[in-house]
Amino acid sequence: MTDWSEWHTRYDDPGGRLARRLAAVQEQLRTALDRAAHGPLRLLALCAGEGRDVLPVLRAHPRGTDVRARLVEIDERLCAVARAAAPAGVEVVQGDAGSAAFAGAVPVDVLMLCGIFGNTSDTDVERTVSAVPSLLATGGTVIWTRHTRPPDLSGAVRGWFAAAGVEETAFGTGEGAWSVGAGVLRGPMQPLDPAAQLFRFTGRRP
Ligand SMILES: C[S@@+](CC[C@H](N)C(=O)[O-])C[C@H]1O[C@@H](n2cnc3c(N)ncnc32)[C@H](O)[C@@H]1O
């Protein structure tokens, strides 16, 4: 099993693949905040880890103080790191992000699905993408990642988002076989099934 605390230390290599992926994710979050309507904003990050993609952006962005965020992470050590770095308005919830840990926090204006799609089955990726309209408000932004190692699922993921009514606003890949996508929900929202199990995090590595 992956030691997810150790995994986060790889972010500290400024030239490494994870640091470059992180920069791409943070850029998409800044863009989402730049274009968000005035007023309060809600953000949900599933499998949030230490929150490195979200917390520095919220601290620095002019809209950061408008954001009420929930970060869902299962590992208590990572939750503690995230809480220590969290500005006001951010709650870190320890729990299974694949199930009902998002109940009461949705719909949101920004949905972060980063570091999940390479750690669950393809079926669960598709189910999670299909459920985005029950988590995200129409006009809201979803940001996601997926490695591009063979068999590269990123093309299928982009198609599933389109089928769910999410218009792609950005997609990029980088050296080290990562991809980052972002899109805006243009279609209608769907009711949330509170009993839904979106994905089971298997930590499957290629
Ligand atoms: C690949 S890391 C991604 C962390 C963060 N989203 C990022 O991109 O920096 C995956 C994270 O999912 C967490 N995790 C694993 N199973 C989980 C579950 N069932 N619910 C919530 N978090 C989970 C791990 O502890 C780990 O922090």
The ligand as an SDF file (V2000), in Angstrom:
LIG
                    3D

 27 29  0  0  0  0  0  0  0  0999 V2000
   -3.0570   10.5770   -4.6370 C   0  0  0  0  0  0  0  0  0  0  0  0
   -3.3990   11.3060   -3.0660 S   0  0  0  0  0  0  0  0  0  0  0  0
   -4.1270   12.8380   -3.5780 C   0  0  0  0  0  0  0  0  0  0  0  0
   -4.1380   13.9060   -2.5330 C   0  0  0  0  0  0  0  0  0  0  0  0
   -4.5930   15.2740   -3.0610 C   0  0  0  0  0  0  0  0  0  0  0  0
   -5.9180   15.2180   -3.6410 N   0  0  0  0  0  0  0  0  0  0  0  0
   -3.5980   15.8000   -4.0770 C   0  0  0  0  0  0  0  0  0  0  0  0
   -3.8510   15.6610   -5.2820 O   0  0  0  0  0  0  0  0  0  0  0  0
   -2.5710   16.3430   -3.6460 O   0  0  0  0  0  0  0  0  0  0  0  0
   -4.8120   10.3560   -2.5720 C   0  0  0  0  0  0  0  0  0  0  0  0
   -5.3250   10.6760   -1.1880 C   0  0  0  0  0  0  0  0  0  0  0  0
   -6.5440    9.9680   -0.9690 O   0  0  0  0  0  0  0  0  0  0  0  0
   -6.6090    9.5720    0.3910 C   0  0  0  0  0  0  0  0  0  0  0  0
   -7.6210    8.5180    0.4990 N   0  0  0  0  0  0  0  0  0  0  0  0
   -7.4770    7.2020    0.2400 C   0  0  0  0  0  0  0  0  0  0  0  0
   -8.6570    6.5580    0.3940 N   0  0  0  0  0  0  0  0  0  0  0  0
   -9.5720    7.5130    0.7370 C   0  0  0  0  0  0  0  0  0  0  0  0
  -10.9610    7.4920    1.0100 C   0  0  0  0  0  0  0  0  0  0  0  0
  -11.6750    6.3630    0.9410 N   0  0  0  0  0  0  0  0  0  0  0  0
  -11.5690    8.6470    1.3430 N   0  0  0  0  0  0  0  0  0  0  0  0
  -10.8520    9.8080    1.4250 C   0  0  0  0  0  0  0  0  0  0  0  0
   -9.5380    9.8850    1.1660 N   0  0  0  0  0  0  0  0  0  0  0  0
   -8.9010    8.7560    0.8200 C   0  0  0  0  0  0  0  0  0  0  0  0
   -5.1790    9.1750    0.6940 C   0  0  0  0  0  0  0  0  0  0  0  0
   -4.9470    9.1350    2.0680 O   0  0  0  0  0  0  0  0  0  0  0  0
   -4.4090   10.2580   -0.0560 C   0  0  0  0  0  0  0  0  0  0  0  0
   -4.1920   11.3650    0.7800 O   0  0  0  0  0  0  0  0  0  0  0  0
  1  2  1  0
  2  3  1  0
  2 10  1  0
  3  4  1  0
  4  5  1  0
  5  6  1  0
  5  7  1  0
  7  8  2  0
  7  9  1  0
 10 11  1  0
 11 12  1  0
 11 26  1  0
 12 13  1  0
 13 14  1  0
 13 24  1  0
 14 15  1  0
 14 23  1  0
 15 16  2  0
 16 17  1  0
 17 18  1  0
 17 23  2  0
 18 19  1  0
 18 20  2  0
 20 21  1  0
 21 22  2  0
 22 23  1  0
 24 25  1  0
 24 26  1  0
 26 27  1  0
M  CHG  2   2   1   9  -1
M  END
$$$$
